[in-house]
Amino acid sequence: MDLARLARSTPTSASHVGLFIMGSSNQYDLCSDLSKFAKLAAIDRAPWEQRSDSWDNPHAPGYRYGIWLWMCPRAVLSDWWQQVHECY
């Protein structure tokens, strides 16, 4: 999983890390699925911060675009990763 790769990044390679997801749908609420994902991945709480936005697709009525970003200071990432693995 990419979160494992983020956890192995070094402080010299990044001060913060982020996970970015973009999606489009007309059939179901992507926010619900991504909320479940964030909870399972343990990025729905500190030290992670989340930002998101969505908008209608002007070229396809009924479709919406959405973007989600979770970010965390690199300095606390390895501690977070160890805690997550202890839980599973």
Long-range contacts (C-beta under 8 A, 24 or more apart in sequence): 1-41, 3-41, 3-43, 3-81, 4-81, 6-77, 7-77, 7-78, 7-80, 7-81, 9-74, 9-77, 11-74, 11-75, 14-74, 15-73, 15-74, 15-75, 16-71, 16-72, 16-73, 16-74, 17-71, 17-72, 17-74, 17-77, 18-69, 18-70, 18-71, 18-72, 19-43, 19-69, 19-70, 19-71, 20-67, 20-68, 20-69, 21-67, 21-68, 21-69, 22-65, 22-66, 22-67, 22-68, 23-65, 23-66, 24-57, 24-63, 24-64, 24-65, 24-66, 25-63, 25-64, 25-66, 26-60, 26-62, 26-63, 26-64, 30-66, 31-66, 34-68, 38-70, 41-84, 42-80, 42-83, 42-84, 42-87, 43-70, 43-72, 47-72, 47-73, 47-76, 47-77, 47-80, 48-72, 48-80
